[in-house]
Amino acid sequence: MATVHLRIGDLVWGKLGRYPPWPGKVVSPPKDLKKPRGKKCHFVKFFGTEDHAWIKIEQLKPYHPHKEEMIKINKGKRFQQAVDAVEDFLKKAKGKEQGSDGKGETKGKKTSNKPLKILEEDDEDLSALRDPSEKDLTDSDPESSTAERLGAGASSGFKWKSSPVKNDPHFHHFLLSQSEKPASSMEVISKRLKIIEEDTSSTSIQAADSTAINGSITPTDKRIGFLGLGLMGSGIVSNLLKMGHVVTVWNRTAEKCDLFIQEGARLGRTPAEVVSMCDITFSCVSDPKAAKDLVLGPSGVLQGIRPGKCYVEMSTVDPETIAELSQSITTRGGRFLEAPVAGSQQLSNDGMLVILAAGDRSVYEDCSSCFQAMGKSSFFLGEAGNAAKMMLILNMVQGSFMATIAEGLTLAQATGQSQQTLLDILCQGQMASTFVDQKCQNILQGNFKPDYYLKHIQKDLRLAISMGDTANHPTPMAAAANEVYKRAKALDQSDNDMSAVYRAYIH
């Protein structure tokens, strides 16, 4: 493979870890930031994410020669927004070049020095992450770059300067949120909240897109605790940290905390200690028993609750469990909110969850920046227990649908029809969705890496059926699906993805 020669300002595709190739620009690193030892790499600013990272030379490709190739293999919404941001950058650069023609002006505008603040563990001034005096990137001339050599260049250089960087050992090996405001091309996807009052007296806080791609969130100055770092909790905590929140973590398996400690989180030794240290503590665990043990057990949440402390239960549990936890917390003077999340591990990682909240409305409002960091929208559904009911109904529908998809694919195979053709037809019809496409692809590829555990969707079906019994309402479809998932669990599929329910039909 030929060596790629790059210079400051070049537009590139950068590959970082498990992330897909992403469009970026080679920029000058902060003056006091040293290049990682023993690695030939460039410092890259990624479009659409407002992140910077050192990228090895072998993980970089020039932007324009590989544009069509990358667009073919990456179809995500965030990826397309990043590509659009590149194109917008090129248009602005070309416009500035044309605007300077015939005027004898080569100087361009003078840019402001924009400090990149690296937050230390004891840094209290998180709200200062954004400097209100900073200009948008579009107020500064872009650097001489690939854009210039391809006929879309700018007339003067954009200089990225910074204040001295503290000796942060983690600076080099994970994406950093920058302190600059998003370019104007990204304004349409910034979190601009609007409150919508519905006839049901519920309230929806709706956001335009994933917070992982915008830097406009002002993190709360409240200290955040988080208990449970499973498939969902890990992505949530990552996004809370990325958006500048001060987070203290605890997990039953302590080793899972290590990565987040490296990224700036603090460690709590017990749930009680986390609650006592924090203003708002979130919990996201596997089932009702785990949720109750966390609160009521030895060194549990209840031992750390004091008047005014906020506890937010994000686990998917039954309304009876929520009622018990709410009473236990509020009796001690605490404030309680339930906030289960609709989504998967990938959506959690992307900050695209949907949050269903109920209980103390003031806690819901206090959690605003946290919910923006972890989700694309949140709904306030009234009194505690309503969110649990709604969440179980949603997962009942999803679980039943997944079982039906698996049944259809196996019936196609049994009758000599192509499973791939069935998927192609589904994806062209009214049932087309990311969910159908991803789950069917999992099945066809035999890839059942968990995005949402099969054992958890079966638990949700069971709880939904029980809720139907309490309301004297029939749930025959859910009951049938539940039996299929139980068979899949008997075939040792519990810790696989919910799409592994397919295997219940072929054994």
Residue pairs with C-beta under 8 A, 6 or more apart in sequence:
1 58
3 57
4 57
4 60
4 61
4 62
6 12
6 26
6 42
6 57
6 60
6 62
7 26
8 26
8 27
8 28
8 143
8 144
8 145
9 25
9 26
9 27
9 142
9 143
9 144
9 145
9 146
9 147
9 148
9 157
10 25
10 26
10 62
10 63
10 145
10 146
11 23
11 24
11 25
11 62
11 63
11 64
11 86
11 145
11 146
11 147
12 23
12 24
12 25
12 26
12 42
12 44
12 60
12 61
12 62
12 63
12 146
13 21
13 22
13 23
13 24
13 60
13 61
13 62
13 63
13 66
13 70
14 21
14 22
14 23
14 24
14 44
14 46
14 53
14 55
14 59
14 60
15 21
15 22
15 55
15 59
15 60
16 22
16 53
16 55
16 59
16 175
20 73
20 74
20 76
20 79
21 61
21 66
21 70
21 73
21 74
22 46
22 47
22 48
22 49
22 79
22 82
23 46
23 47
23 48
23 63
23 70
23 82
23 83
23 85
23 86
24 44
24 45
24 46
24 47
24 55
25 44
25 45
25 47
25 89
25 143
25 145
26 42
26 43
26 44
26 60
26 145
27 43
27 44
27 45
27 52
27 143
27 160
28 43
28 159
28 160
29 35
29 43
29 52
29 54
30 116
30 160
30 161
30 162
30 165
31 161
31 162
31 164
32 162
32 164
32 165
33 43
33 162
33 165
33 171
35 41
35 43
35 54
36 54
36 172
36 173
39 54
39 56
40 56
40 57
41 54
41 55
41 56
41 57
42 54
42 55
42 57
42 60
43 52
43 53
43 54
43 55
44 52
44 53
44 54
44 55
44 60
45 51
45 52
45 160
45 178
46 52
46 53
46 82
46 175
47 82
47 83
47 85
47 86
47 89
48 78
48 81
48 82
48 85
48 186
48 213
49 82
49 175
49 212
49 213
50 177
50 178
50 180
50 182
50 213
50 214
50 215
51 175
51 176
51 177
51 178
52 175
52 176
52 178
53 174
53 175
53 176
54 172
62 146
63 86
63 146
64 146
64 150
67 83
71 83
77 209
78 209
78 210
78 212
78 213
78 350
81 186
81 189
81 209
81 213
82 213
84 185
85 183
85 185
85 186
88 183
88 185
89 142
89 147
89 183
89 185
90 147
90 152
91 152
92 138
92 142
93 142
93 145
93 147
93 148
93 152
93 153
93 154
94 147
94 151
94 152
94 153
96 108
96 141
96 142
96 154
96 155
97 148
97 152
97 153
97 154
97 155
100 106
100 108
100 155
105 155
106 155
106 156
107 155
107 156
108 141
108 154
108 155
108 156
109 139
109 140
109 141
109 156
111 135
111 139
111 140
111 141
111 158
111 159
112 133
112 134
112 135
112 140
113 161
114 131
114 134
114 160
114 161
114 162
114 179
114 180
115 131
115 161
115 162
115 163
115 179
116 162
116 163
116 165
116 176
116 178
116 179
117 128
117 129
117 163
117 179
118 165
118 166
118 168
118 171
118 176
119 126
119 129
119 244
119 264
120 166
120 168
121 264
121 266
124 221
126 219
126 221
126 244
126 245
126 246
127 218
127 219
127 221
129 177
129 179
129 218
129 219
129 244
130 179
130 181
130 215
130 218
131 179
134 179
134 180
134 181
135 181
136 180
136 181
136 182
136 183
136 184
137 158
137 180
137 181
137 182
137 183
138 183
138 184
138 185
140 158
141 154
141 155
141 156
141 157
141 158
142 154
142 158
143 154
143 157
143 158
143 159
144 153
144 154
144 157
145 153
145 154
147 153
147 154
148 154
165 171
170 262
170 263
170 264
174 262
174 263
175 242
177 215
177 242
177 243
177 244
178 215
180 215
181 215
181 216
182 190
182 214
182 215
182 216
186 213
186 214
188 208
189 208
189 209
189 213
189 214
190 208
190 214
190 216
191 207
191 208
191 209
191 211
191 214
191 216
191 217
191 372
192 207
192 208
193 205
193 206
193 207
193 368
193 372
194 205
194 206
195 203
195 204
195 205
196 203
196 204
196 206
197 203
198 204
201 382
202 379
202 380
202 381
202 382
203 379
203 380
204 377
204 378
204 379
204 380
205 368
205 371
205 377
205 378
205 379
205 380
206 377
207 372
207 375
207 376
207 377
208 376
209 352
209 376
210 350
210 351
210 352
210 376
211 217
211 239
211 243
211 351
211 372
211 373
211 374
211 375
211 376
212 239
212 242
212 349
212 350
212 351
212 352
217 243
217 244
217 369
217 372
217 373
218 369
219 243
219 244
219 245
219 246
219 369
219 373
220 245
220 280
220 366
220 367
220 368
220 369
220 370
222 278
222 279
222 280
222 366
223 246
223 248
223 277
223 278
223 279
223 280
224 240
224 245
224 246
224 247
224 248
224 278
224 279
224 280
224 281
224 282
224 370
225 247
225 248
225 249
225 250
225 268
225 274
225 275
225 277
225 278
225 280
225 281
225 282
226 233
226 236
226 237
226 240
226 247
226 248
226 249
226 250
226 274
226 281
226 282
226 283
226 284
227 249
227 250
227 251
227 271
227 274
227 281
227 282
227 283
227 284
227 285
227 294
227 301
228 251
228 252
228 283
228 284
228 285
228 294
228 315
229 237
229 249
229 251
229 256
229 257
229 260
230 284
230 285
230 286
231 344
231 345
231 348
231 450
231 451
231 452
231 453
232 284
232 314
232 341
232 343
232 345
232 348
232 353
233 251
233 284
233 314
233 348
234 256
234 260
234 345
234 348
234 349
235 345
235 347
235 348
235 349
235 350
235 351
235 374
236 282
236 284
236 314
236 341
236 348
236 353
236 374
237 247
237 249
237 260
237 265
238 260
238 263
238 349
239 349
239 351
239 373
239 374
240 247
240 370
240 373
240 374
241 247
241 260
241 263
241 264
241 265
242 373
243 369
243 372
243 373
245 369
245 370
245 373
246 266
247 260
247 264
247 265
247 266
248 265
248 266
248 267
248 268
248 274
248 277
248 278
249 257
249 260
249 261
249 265
249 266
249 267
249 268
249 274
250 257
250 267
250 268
250 269
250 270
250 271
250 273
250 274
251 257
257 265
257 267
261 267
266 277
268 274
268 277
270 299
270 300
271 294
271 295
271 299
271 300
271 301
271 304
272 299
272 300
272 301
272 302
272 303
272 304
273 299
273 304
274 281
274 304
275 281
275 301
275 303
275 304
275 305
275 309
275 311
276 304
276 306
276 309
278 309
279 309
279 310
280 310
280 311
280 312
280 363
280 366
280 367
280 370
281 301
281 309
281 310
281 311
281 312
282 312
282 314
282 339
282 370
283 291
283 294
283 295
283 301
283 311
283 312
283 313
283 314
283 315
284 314
284 315
284 341
285 291
285 294
285 315
286 315
286 456
286 459
287 315
287 317
287 456
287 459
288 315
288 317
288 318
288 321
288 463
290 315
291 313
291 315
291 317
291 321
291 325
292 321
292 324
292 325
293 300
294 300
294 301
295 301
295 302
295 311
295 325
295 328
295 329
296 302
296 328
301 311
301 329
302 328
302 329
302 332
305 311
305 329
305 332
305 333
305 334
306 332
306 333
306 334
307 332
307 333
307 334
308 333
308 334
308 335
309 333
309 334
309 335
310 334
310 335
310 336
310 337
310 360
310 363
310 366
310 367
311 325
311 329
311 334
311 335
311 336
311 337
312 336
312 337
312 338
312 339
312 363
312 367
313 322
313 325
313 336
313 337
313 338
313 339
313 340
314 338
314 339
314 340
314 341
315 340
316 340
316 388
316 391
316 392
316 395
316 456
316 459
316 460
316 463
317 340
317 388
317 463
318 388
318 392
318 463
318 466
318 467
319 385
319 386
319 388
319 389
319 467
321 388
322 338
322 384
322 385
322 387
322 388
323 384
323 385
325 336
326 336
326 338
326 359
326 384
326 385
329 335
329 336
330 336
335 360
335 362
335 363
336 359
336 360
336 363
336 384
337 357
337 358
337 359
337 360
337 363
337 364
337 367
337 384
338 357
338 358
338 359
338 384
338 385
338 387
338 388
339 355
339 356
339 357
339 358
339 364
339 367
339 371
339 378
339 387
340 355
340 356
340 387
340 388
340 391
341 348
341 353
341 354
341 355
341 356
341 374
341 375
342 353
342 354
342 355
342 356
342 391
342 394
342 395
343 352
343 353
343 354
343 375
344 451
344 452
345 450
345 451
345 452
346 451
347 353
348 374
351 373
351 374
351 375
351 376
352 375
352 376
353 374
353 375
353 376
354 375
354 376
354 377
354 378
354 379
355 371
355 374
355 375
355 377
355 378
355 379
356 378
356 379
356 381
356 387
356 390
356 391
357 364
357 367
357 371
357 378
357 379
357 380
357 381
357 387
358 380
358 381
358 382
358 383
358 384
358 385
358 386
358 387
358 388
359 383
359 384
359 387
360 384
361 380
364 378
364 380
371 378
381 387
381 390
389 467
391 460
392 460
392 463
392 464
392 467
393 464
395 457
395 460
395 461
395 464
396 460
396 461
396 464
396 465
396 475
396 478
398 435
398 457
399 457
399 458
399 460
399 461
399 478
399 481
399 482
399 485
399 498
400 461
400 477
400 478
400 480
400 481
401 435
402 439
402 457
402 481
402 498
402 499
402 501
403 480
403 481
403 484
403 485
403 501
404 481
405 436
405 439
405 440
406 443
406 484
406 499
406 501
406 502
406 504
406 505
407 484
407 505
408 422
409 419
409 422
409 423
409 440
409 443
409 444
409 502
410 502
410 505
410 506
412 418
412 419
412 422
413 419
419 440
419 443
419 444
420 444
423 436
423 437
423 440
423 441
423 444
426 432
426 436
426 440
427 436
427 437
438 451
439 498
439 499
441 447
442 448
442 497
442 499
443 499
443 502
448 493
448 496
448 497
448 499
448 500
449 496
449 497
450 495
450 496
450 497
451 497
451 498
452 497
452 498
453 494
453 495
453 496
453 497
453 498
454 485
454 488
454 489
454 493
454 494
454 495
454 496
454 497
454 498
454 500
454 501
455 489
455 494
455 495
456 498
457 485
457 498
458 482
458 485
458 486
458 488
458 489
461 478
461 481
461 482
461 485
462 482
464 475
464 478
465 475
465 478
465 479
465 482
468 474
468 475
468 478
484 501
484 504
484 505
485 501
485 504
487 504
488 494
488 500
488 501
488 503
488 504
491 503
491 504
491 507
493 500
493 501
493 503
493 504
